[in-house]
Amino acid sequence: MLYTTTEVKVVRNYVFALWLADISHVGITAWVMGYDQFIDVAHWNSMAWGNIGVTVSYLVMVSR
């Protein structure tokens, strides 16, 4: 998508949609896990790291 357009508005809306999807994905995962399990990072399994850890690290890298 980003390589097929030169319009700034399209790129901005696309990146915003990805950001919104990532934030809601982490939020829903945290809600399903519950507060205690969400905060206990040391006991996350590989599924939690894939859902939350990778998504949050991606958000941090992109926001720089």
C-alpha positions as CSV (number, residue, x, y, z in Angstrom):
1,M,0.0,0.0,0.0
2,L,2.7,2.5,0.9
3,Y,4.6,1.8,-2.3
4,T,1.6,2.3,-4.5
5,T,0.6,5.8,-3.6
6,T,2.3,9.2,-3.3
7,E,-0.5,10.9,-1.5
8,V,0.3,11.8,2.1
9,K,-3.3,11.6,3.2
10,V,-3.5,7.9,2.1
11,V,-0.3,7.1,3.9
12,R,-1.3,8.9,7.1
13,N,-4.7,7.2,7.2
14,Y,-3.1,3.8,6.5
15,V,-0.6,4.2,9.4
16,F,-3.3,5.5,11.7
17,A,-5.5,2.4,10.9
18,L,-2.5,0.1,11.7
19,W,-1.8,2.1,15.0
20,L,-5.5,1.8,16.0
21,A,-5.6,-1.9,15.3
22,D,-2.4,-2.5,17.3
23,I,-3.6,-0.5,20.3
24,S,-7.0,-2.3,20.3
25,H,-5.3,-5.7,19.9
26,V,-3.2,-5.1,23.0
27,G,-6.1,-3.6,24.9
28,I,-8.4,-6.6,24.2
29,T,-5.7,-9.1,25.0
30,A,-5.1,-7.3,28.3
31,W,-8.8,-7.3,29.0
32,V,-9.1,-11.1,28.3
33,M,-6.0,-11.9,30.3
34,G,-7.1,-9.9,33.3
35,Y,-5.1,-7.3,35.2
36,D,-3.1,-9.6,37.4
37,Q,-1.9,-11.8,34.5
38,F,-1.3,-8.8,32.3
39,I,1.0,-7.2,34.8
40,D,2.9,-10.4,35.6
41,V,5.2,-10.2,32.6
42,A,7.6,-12.9,34.1
43,H,4.9,-15.6,33.7
44,W,3.8,-14.8,30.2
45,N,3.8,-17.7,27.8
46,S,4.8,-17.6,24.2
47,M,1.3,-16.7,23.0
48,A,1.2,-13.6,25.3
49,W,4.7,-12.5,24.2
50,G,3.6,-12.9,20.6
51,N,0.4,-10.9,21.2
52,I,1.6,-8.2,23.5
53,G,5.4,-8.1,23.6
54,V,5.9,-8.1,19.8
55,T,3.1,-5.6,19.2
56,V,4.2,-3.1,21.8
57,S,7.9,-3.3,20.7
58,Y,6.8,-2.7,17.1
59,L,4.7,0.3,18.3
60,V,7.7,1.7,20.2
61,M,10.1,1.3,17.2
62,V,7.6,2.8,14.7
63,S,6.9,5.8,17.0
64,R,10.5,6.8,17.0
